[in-house]
Amino acid sequence: MLTLSPPDSRPPLRILVVEDEQRLRDMLLAAVPDMGFAVTGVPSGERALEVMERSPHDILLLDLRLPGMSGLDLCETVHQRWPDAVALILTGYGDLDAARKAIRLDVADFLTKPASLGEIEQALERARLRLTARRAAAAAPPADPRCDAPPPAAAAAAAVHTLDEIERNHILSVLKRHHGNRAATAVELGISLRTLYYRLAEYQRQDHVP
């Protein structure tokens, strides 16, 4: 088992790669730290559970077909025991039943091999936002029962909108504090410089950057 972290950053989110194909596992172990995450790699679901027992990780990136415990069985166990963790499936094997079960288990993304590093980075960023949303919701004060609750779809849309605003304001405030130094901003935020450039380009398109 090997754990790698991005250089010169605050403690990042931890990714657990569960992949029995060593070449792909090694490639992900080399690439993921540059995306702004710490990463651990194991070859099986059983080893993944051992790691989670010792040190729960934030995001799992796993194959569907694994020796011994299947990827979906691993997802189910993790979903029950570590409900805060986010799972991403990266596999060359997929069918409708597997996709349906993955949705039921709240799998965040279902990527088909060969996925590019760009696709994997985007999926990890979506997982990071999903995890941020979960933790923000858990930390939020309980709603006032005297207030009329909005419909679930409207509430979900409002939550995403609010989280986007919170993230945008935080990123821009850190950038301002570092006087526009993007490298220092990325280090403080614990994200890759590439991700920061992507976010700032989005904000410029939305006219949120002066």
Summary of the structure (lengths in Angstrom):
residues: 210
radius of gyration: 18.2
end to end distance: 45.8
largest distance: 56.8
contacts: 616
relative contact order: 0.11
helix: 54%
strand: 13%
